[in-house]
């Protein structure tokens, strides 16, 4: 399935569904092949703090900046990075 809508436009459409916020919309976008949203939750934030910020809490903007280099794949890159220990 392909949509001419940008990821931001698709996210806005998904969020029109009652109960769907940023986290749910960004996860649903991954099912549609759009991986540029981070879909941050408490577990992902905690993993990032531990892995890349010496355990210190930081703003979501810092997390986004860290994965910015991966462009449209940053959400997938973050997921792979945060779950890498599951495969060791």
C-alpha positions in Angstrom: 0.0 0.0 0.0 1.3 3.4 -0.9 0.0 6.9 0.0 0.9 10.2 -1.6 0.5 11.8 1.8 3.6 12.8 3.6 4.4 11.1 6.9 3.3 14.2 8.8 0.0 14.2 7.0 -0.6 10.5 7.6 0.2 11.0 11.2 -2.4 13.8 11.5 -5.0 11.5 9.8 -4.2 8.7 12.2 -4.5 11.0 15.2 -8.1 11.9 14.2 -9.1 8.5 15.5 -10.2 8.8 19.1 -7.6 7.6 21.5 -4.7 7.7 19.0 -1.9 10.1 20.1 1.7 10.5 18.9 3.0 7.2 20.3 0.2 5.1 18.7 0.3 7.0 15.4 4.0 6.7 15.1 3.8 2.9 15.7 1.0 2.5 13.2 3.1 4.4 10.7 5.8 1.8 11.1 3.3 -0.8 9.9 2.7 1.4 6.8 6.5 1.4 6.1 7.1 4.9 7.5 10.0 4.7 10.0 10.8 8.4 10.6 8.8 8.7 13.9 10.5 7.6 17.1 7.3 6.5 18.9 9.0 7.2 22.3 7.6 5.6 25.4 9.0 5.3 28.9 10.9 2.1 28.1 12.6 3.5 25.0 13.5 6.7 26.8 15.0 4.8 29.7 17.0 2.6 27.3 18.3 5.7 25.5 19.3 7.4 28.8 21.2 4.3 29.9 22.8 3.6 26.6 23.7 7.0 25.3 23.3 9.6 28.1 25.0 8.0 31.1 21.7 7.3 32.7 20.7 10.9 32.8 17.2 12.0 31.8 17.2 14.3 28.7 14.6 16.0 26.5 13.1 14.1 23.6 14.7 16.6 21.3 18.1 15.3 22.2 17.0 11.7 21.4 15.6 12.9 18.1 18.8 14.8 17.3 20.9 11.7 18.1 19.0 9.6 15.4 18.5 12.5 13.0 21.4 11.2 10.9 19.3 8.2 9.8 16.7 10.4 8.1 13.5 8.6 7.1 14.8 5.5 8.9 15.5 7.0 12.3 12.6 5.2 14.1 13.8 1.9 12.8 17.4 2.8 13.6 16.5 3.7 17.2 14.5 0.4 17.6 17.4 -1.7 16.4 19.8 0.2 18.6 17.7 -0.1 21.7 16.9 -3.8 21.3 20.4 -4.9 20.1 21.1 -6.5 23.5 18.2 -8.9 23.0 20.3 -10.7 20.3 23.5 -11.1 22.2 
